[in-house]
Amino acid sequence: MAKRKNSRQKGAAGEREVAEWLRQRGVSARRGVQFQGGPDSPDVVHELEGVHLEVKRTETLRLNEAMEQAASEAPEGSIPVVLHRKNRGKWVAILDAEDWLGLELVARMITGGKRPRVVTGRPNPSDPLVDLPGSAV
């Protein structure tokens, strides 16, 4: 029983970490209300429309099970994403290859074919990632 409780506490801590990680990057986010259960109570409630986050804070990730859970809990038309972190590790986003390619193609359309600059760490909100067509830089 103690292991299950510890696992649940670790999961809740991971959800709070992800919400804070998103807020630090300018995305409004908070931990969901898991006790309600179902797709109406995601791990993290956020403003990234069309993206469902499943948070896994564990040393051993069962990838296919995590992706199946994310897909089954994602609202219709949303992209299921698993965010995973091991102890002392970085958060890693895992998504279906078709969804990744779709996001990449949309990013290229928005940026006029320019490749967005990769940002690591906390971005500066006044520093644009790309020069969007028609934007003053």
GROMACS elastic network, one bead per residue, 0.5 to 0.9 nm:
[ bonds ]
;  ai    aj funct       b0    kb
    1     4     6  0.52604   500
    1     5     6  0.63210   500
    1     6     6  0.86628   500
    2     5     6  0.51179   500
    2     6     6  0.60700   500
    2     7     6  0.85160   500
    3     6     6  0.50595   500
    3     7     6  0.60596   500
    3     8     6  0.85918   500
    4     8     6  0.61400   500
    4     9     6  0.85834   500
    5     8     6  0.50753   500
    5     9     6  0.61644   500
    5    10     6  0.85570   500
    6     9     6  0.50441   500
    6    10     6  0.60759   500
    6    11     6  0.85612   500
    7    10     6  0.50276   500
    7    11     6  0.61391   500
    7    12     6  0.86568   500
    7    57     6  0.87615   500
    7    58     6  0.82355   500
    8    11     6  0.50263   500
    8    12     6  0.62175   500
    8    13     6  0.85704   500
    9    12     6  0.51069   500
    9    13     6  0.60983   500
    9    14     6  0.85385   500
   10    13     6  0.50282   500
   10    14     6  0.61235   500
   10    15     6  0.86999   500
   10    57     6  0.65280   500
   10    58     6  0.78870   500
   11    14     6  0.50004   500
   11    15     6  0.62969   500
   11    16     6  0.87362   500
   11    55     6  0.74522   500
   11    56     6  0.65541   500
   11    57     6  0.55962   500
   11    58     6  0.78701   500
   12    15     6  0.50878   500
   12    16     6  0.63289   500
   12    17     6  0.86132   500
   12    31     6  0.81070   500
   12    43     6  0.84741   500
   12    57     6  0.86925   500
   13    16     6  0.51092   500
   13    17     6  0.61334   500
   13    18     6  0.87189   500
   13    57     6  0.81386   500
   14    18     6  0.62072   500
   14    19     6  0.86163   500
   14    55     6  0.67580   500
   14    56     6  0.70232   500
   14    57     6  0.53916   500
   14    58     6  0.89842   500
   14    84     6  0.87686   500
   14    85     6  0.80914   500
   15    18     6  0.51945   500
   15    19     6  0.62486   500
   15    20     6  0.86497   500
   15    30     6  0.83000   500
   15    31     6  0.57799   500
   15    32     6  0.80623   500
   15    43     6  0.61370   500
   15    44     6  0.62965   500
   15    54     6  0.87918   500
   15    55     6  0.60509   500
   15    56     6  0.81361   500
   15    57     6  0.81786   500
   16    19     6  0.51079   500
   16    20     6  0.61764   500
   16    21     6  0.85206   500
   16    30     6  0.71014   500
   16    31     6  0.56298   500
   16    44     6  0.80019   500
   17    20     6  0.51274   500
   17    21     6  0.59911   500
   17    22     6  0.86034   500
   17    31     6  0.88781   500
   18    22     6  0.61225   500
   18    23     6  0.85427   500
   18    29     6  0.84557   500
   18    30     6  0.84981   500
   18    31     6  0.82463   500
   18    44     6  0.75028   500
   18    55     6  0.76698   500
   18    83     6  0.81613   500
   18    91     6  0.83014   500
   19    22     6  0.52343   500
   19    23     6  0.62334   500
   19    24     6  0.87077   500
   19    27     6  0.86527   500
   19    28     6  0.80731   500
   19    29     6  0.50500   500
   19    30     6  0.50270   500
   19    31     6  0.60843   500
   19    44     6  0.63131   500
   19    45     6  0.79767   500
   19    46     6  0.78630   500
   20    24     6  0.61242   500
   20    25     6  0.86989   500
   20    29     6  0.73050   500
   20    30     6  0.75552   500
   21    24     6  0.52402   500
   21    25     6  0.66459   500
   21    27     6  0.87158   500
   21    29     6  0.89020   500
   21   122     6  0.89015   500
   22    25     6  0.51667   500
   22    26     6  0.65424   500
   22    27     6  0.51284   500
   22    28     6  0.69596   500
   22    29     6  0.63769   500
   22    30     6  0.89071   500
   22    46     6  0.82909   500
   23    26     6  0.50557   500
   23    28     6  0.54740   500
   23    29     6  0.60178   500
   23    30     6  0.84432   500
   24    27     6  0.73199   500
   24   122     6  0.68384   500
   24   123     6  0.87028   500
   25    28     6  0.88645   500
   25   121     6  0.89081   500
   25   122     6  0.60708   500
   25   123     6  0.65006   500
   25   124     6  0.84657   500
   25   125     6  0.80841   500
   26   123     6  0.88980   500
   26   125     6  0.76314   500
   27    46     6  0.70317   500
   27    47     6  0.65160   500
   27    48     6  0.75829   500
   28    45     6  0.83830   500
   28    46     6  0.56270   500
   28    47     6  0.58017   500
   28    48     6  0.85330   500
   29    44     6  0.66820   500
   29    45     6  0.55220   500
   29    47     6  0.67726   500
   30    43     6  0.87920   500
   30    44     6  0.57278   500
   30    45     6  0.54022   500
   30    46     6  0.66048   500
   31    34     6  0.86539   500
   31    42     6  0.81141   500
   31    43     6  0.60364   500
   31    45     6  0.60542   500
   31    46     6  0.86852   500
   32    41     6  0.56896   500
   32    42     6  0.53624   500
   32    45     6  0.54396   500
   33    36     6  0.61798   500
   33    37     6  0.77800   500
   33    40     6  0.88856   500
   33    41     6  0.54588   500
   33    42     6  0.72001   500
   33    43     6  0.73562   500
   33    44     6  0.84994   500
   33    45     6  0.88566   500
   34    37     6  0.53533   500
   34    38     6  0.81439   500
   34    41     6  0.57091   500
   34    42     6  0.69792   500
   34    43     6  0.67440   500
   35    41     6  0.81319   500
   36    40     6  0.80376   500
   36    41     6  0.63919   500
   37    40     6  0.72830   500
   37    41     6  0.58855   500
   37    42     6  0.82660   500
   38    41     6  0.58745   500
   38    42     6  0.76789   500
   38    73     6  0.65969   500
   39    42     6  0.60714   500
   39    72     6  0.80427   500
   39    74     6  0.61790   500
   39    75     6  0.65858   500
   40    73     6  0.82953   500
   40    74     6  0.89551   500
   40    75     6  0.82601   500
   41    44     6  0.82144   500
   41    45     6  0.79654   500
   41    73     6  0.89461   500
   42    45     6  0.62175   500
   42    52     6  0.73666   500
   42    53     6  0.71072   500
   42    54     6  0.73653   500
   42    73     6  0.77121   500
   42    74     6  0.82443   500
   43    52     6  0.87125   500
   43    53     6  0.66162   500
   43    54     6  0.59662   500
   43    55     6  0.63297   500
   44    52     6  0.83385   500
   44    53     6  0.64533   500
   44    54     6  0.77295   500
   44    55     6  0.78536   500
   45    48     6  0.89153   500
   45    52     6  0.87211   500
   45    53     6  0.84096   500
   46    49     6  0.79322   500
   46    51     6  0.88273   500
   46    52     6  0.89568   500
   46    53     6  0.89446   500
   47    51     6  0.89017   500
   48    51     6  0.59446   500
   48    52     6  0.84848   500
   49    52     6  0.84921   500
   49    78     6  0.79968   500
   50    75     6  0.82189   500
   50    76     6  0.88973   500
   50    77     6  0.67641   500
   50    79     6  0.60259   500
   50    80     6  0.87243   500
   51    74     6  0.79669   500
   51    75     6  0.87921   500
   51    77     6  0.88110   500
   51    78     6  0.51519   500
   51    80     6  0.61118   500
   51    81     6  0.70078   500
   52    70     6  0.71422   500
   52    71     6  0.83124   500
   52    73     6  0.79891   500
   52    74     6  0.54106   500
   52    75     6  0.74375   500
   52    78     6  0.61275   500
   52    79     6  0.58691   500
   52    81     6  0.59589   500
   52    82     6  0.83918   500
   53    70     6  0.70377   500
   53    74     6  0.81171   500
   53    79     6  0.84825   500
   53    80     6  0.62166   500
   53    81     6  0.50226   500
   53    82     6  0.58489   500
   53    83     6  0.67464   500
   54    66     6  0.75987   500
   54    67     6  0.82357   500
   54    69     6  0.77834   500
   54    70     6  0.54442   500
   54    73     6  0.86309   500
   54    74     6  0.88981   500
   54    80     6  0.74200   500
   54    81     6  0.61269   500
   54    83     6  0.60828   500
   54    84     6  0.84507   500
   55    66     6  0.88763   500
   55    70     6  0.89563   500
   55    81     6  0.85290   500
   55    82     6  0.58751   500
   55    84     6  0.60879   500
   55    85     6  0.85234   500
   56    61     6  0.74425   500
   56    66     6  0.78436   500
   56    82     6  0.70453   500
   56    83     6  0.60623   500
   56    85     6  0.66710   500
   56    86     6  0.87040   500
   57    60     6  0.89465   500
   57    61     6  0.84174   500
   57    83     6  0.82110   500
   57    84     6  0.57226   500
   57    85     6  0.51170   500
   57    86     6  0.61279   500
   57    87     6  0.79206   500
   57    91     6  0.89525   500
   58    61     6  0.62234   500
   58    84     6  0.73512   500
   58    85     6  0.64803   500
   58    86     6  0.54115   500
   58    87     6  0.74092   500
   59    85     6  0.75629   500
   59    87     6  0.66294   500
   60    63     6  0.89654   500
   60    86     6  0.77716   500
   61    64     6  0.88177   500
   61    65     6  0.86193   500
   61    66     6  0.75444   500
   61    84     6  0.76875   500
   61    85     6  0.89759   500
   61    86     6  0.87329   500
   62    65     6  0.55495   500
   62    66     6  0.61028   500
   62    67     6  0.87100   500
   63    66     6  0.50931   500
   63    67     6  0.61214   500
   63    68     6  0.85367   500
   63    82     6  0.86223   500
   63    94     6  0.86699   500
   64    67     6  0.51403   500
   64    68     6  0.60637   500
   64    69     6  0.85457   500
   65    68     6  0.50594   500
   65    69     6  0.61152   500
   65    70     6  0.85961   500
   66    69     6  0.51125   500
   66    70     6  0.61759   500
   66    71     6  0.86107   500
   66    82     6  0.67995   500
   67    70     6  0.50284   500
   67    71     6  0.60614   500
   67    72     6  0.85004   500
   67    80     6  0.73604   500
   67    81     6  0.74075   500
   67    82     6  0.64530   500
   67    94     6  0.80915   500
   67    95     6  0.75933   500
   67    96     6  0.82592   500
   68    71     6  0.51040   500
   68    72     6  0.60226   500
   68    73     6  0.85617   500
   68    80     6  0.89704   500
   69    72     6  0.51472   500
   69    73     6  0.61385   500
   69    74     6  0.84542   500
   69    80     6  0.89047   500
   70    73     6  0.53132   500
   70    74     6  0.59233   500
   70    79     6  0.88789   500
   70    80     6  0.52747   500
   70    81     6  0.66006   500
   70    82     6  0.66657   500
   71    74     6  0.51989   500
   71    75     6  0.83775   500
   71    78     6  0.86103   500
   71    79     6  0.78221   500
   71    80     6  0.52850   500
   71    81     6  0.81976   500
   72    75     6  0.82269   500
   72    80     6  0.86324   500
   73    80     6  0.82500   500
   74    77     6  0.80097   500
   74    78     6  0.59503   500
   74    79     6  0.71958   500
   74    80     6  0.58904   500
   75    78     6  0.55550   500
   75    79     6  0.85272   500
   75    80     6  0.87806   500
   76    79     6  0.87838   500
   79    95     6  0.78314   500
   79    96     6  0.84112   500
   79    99     6  0.66938   500
   80    94     6  0.87346   500
   80    95     6  0.65503   500
   80    96     6  0.78800   500
   80    99     6  0.86212   500
   81    93     6  0.64497   500
   81    94     6  0.56594   500
   81    96     6  0.79368   500
   82    92     6  0.80194   500
   82    93     6  0.57287   500
   82    94     6  0.50503   500
   82    95     6  0.65264   500
   83    91     6  0.62822   500
   83    92     6  0.55294   500
   83    94     6  0.63627   500
   83    95     6  0.89904   500
   84    90     6  0.82117   500
   84    91     6  0.54869   500
   84    92     6  0.52251   500
   84    93     6  0.65668   500
   84    94     6  0.77723   500
   85    88     6  0.80420   500
   85    89     6  0.57413   500
   85    90     6  0.57707   500
   85    92     6  0.63380   500
   86    89     6  0.50416   500
   86    90     6  0.73221   500
   86    91     6  0.79263   500
   87    90     6  0.85275   500
   89    92     6  0.88649   500
   95    98     6  0.84086   500
   95    99     6  0.66779   500
   95   100     6  0.65197   500
   96    99     6  0.52870   500
   96   100     6  0.63129   500
   96   101     6  0.87950   500
   97   101     6  0.61664   500
   97   102     6  0.85528   500
   98   101     6  0.52101   500
   98   102     6  0.61816   500
   98   103     6  0.87116   500
   99   102     6  0.50319   500
   99   103     6  0.62310   500
   99   104     6  0.86310   500
  100   103     6  0.51837   500
  100   104     6  0.62216   500
  100   105     6  0.87105   500
  101   105     6  0.61385   500
  101   106     6  0.85877   500
  102   105     6  0.51934   500
  102   106     6  0.62106   500
  102   107     6  0.86130   500
  103   106     6  0.51501   500
  103   107     6  0.61308   500
  103   108     6  0.86593   500
  104   107     6  0.51039   500
  104   108     6  0.62876   500
  104   109     6  0.87470   500
  105   108     6  0.50916   500
  105   109     6  0.62770   500
  105   110     6  0.87187   500
  105   113     6  0.88753   500
  106   109     6  0.50469   500
  106   110     6  0.61981   500
  106   111     6  0.85948   500
  107   110     6  0.51621   500
  107   111     6  0.61115   500
  107   112     6  0.84988   500
  107   113     6  0.80218   500
  107   114     6  0.85834   500
  107   115     6  0.80976   500
  107   116     6  0.77133   500
  108   111     6  0.51558   500
  108   112     6  0.59254   500
  108   114     6  0.61557   500
  108   115     6  0.66769   500
  108   116     6  0.80594   500
  109   112     6  0.52717   500
  109   113     6  0.59494   500
  109   114     6  0.85562   500
  110   113     6  0.75827   500
  110   114     6  0.87246   500
  110   132     6  0.71801   500
  110   133     6  0.80906   500
  111   114     6  0.53389   500
  111   115     6  0.74106   500
  111   116     6  0.75113   500
  111   130     6  0.69120   500
  111   131     6  0.71379   500
  111   132     6  0.52318   500
  111   133     6  0.66529   500
  112   115     6  0.88203   500
  112   132     6  0.72110   500
  112   133     6  0.65446   500
  114   130     6  0.74803   500
  114   131     6  0.83007   500
  114   132     6  0.86960   500
  115   118     6  0.88850   500
  115   130     6  0.77620   500
  116   119     6  0.89720   500
  116   129     6  0.60328   500
  116   130     6  0.54657   500
  116   131     6  0.87814   500
  117   129     6  0.56322   500
  117   130     6  0.66016   500
  118   129     6  0.77924   500
  119   122     6  0.78677   500
  119   123     6  0.65795   500
  119   129     6  0.77843   500
  120   123     6  0.72717   500
  123   126     6  0.86485   500
  123   127     6  0.75551   500
  123   129     6  0.89608   500
  124   127     6  0.53622   500
  124   128     6  0.82311   500
  125   128     6  0.72576   500
  127   130     6  0.88373   500
  128   131     6  0.67925   500
  128   132     6  0.87313   500
  128   137     6  0.80948   500
  129   132     6  0.89277   500
  131   134     6  0.83159   500
  131   135     6  0.65105   500
  131   136     6  0.78706   500
  131   137     6  0.66779   500
  132   135     6  0.54030   500
  132   136     6  0.83967   500
  132   137     6  0.88315   500
  133   136     6  0.87624   500
